[in-house]
């Protein structure tokens, strides 16, 4: 590993992330092409559409060069591009084929394999979408346990998949609540915070609806007619309130 060129890559990545494109470009002056970290750095500069150095042909050339050098980072990024149709024609099957041997080595490969299976981005010959949600949940769970740049996204994805299950245990619901609360309390504005807020709203509505169903179960209904009428009215009012809350959350994009 060339520590000098690795340092250049990390610095270029930092400068590109804050749109200091000229500074990133200057860092790459007098560098050698046939170096993994330099190719990664040049890719970052060439693939950013906001960069004055944006060049689709060069960006694709950088990724292909990294692929030829058997660089896991480059191959995972190439897979992501194929997944979303960036630089290359979209091909989800080819993307997953690239990701598969990298699942234990590159967090990006594991995350986007889970993503494409959760979202059912593959299509069969008839055009029907398909994906393996169990495989997605397994990959998200593993990512959520280790330190990586996709960890928080993976935690939220785990919650999303668990909430979509028909039946969840008390232990699973408790864990969902804990994860979402932690992400919201961190207060980091961004996609993770927004998604955590949406899922928490969905979770609380589900729990509230469950409480109403349990409280107004037929086994709890009183025998006297007038009391039964009041009992049924209270159930309908509670149910209507939950529907109104759900409708309000949808209209607020939560």
Secondary structure by P-SEA (a helix, b strand, c coil): ccaaaaaaaaaaaaaaaacaaaaaaaaacccccccaaaaaaaaaaaaccccccccaaaaaaaaaaaaaaccaaaaaaaaaaaaacccccccaaaaaaaacccccccaaaaaaaaaaaaaccccccccbbbbbaaaaaaaaaaaaaccccaaaaaaaaaaaaaaacccccaaaaaaaaaaaaaaaaaccccaaaaaaaaaaaaaaaaaaaaaaaaaaccccccccaaaaaaaaaaaaaaaaaaaaaaaaaaaacc
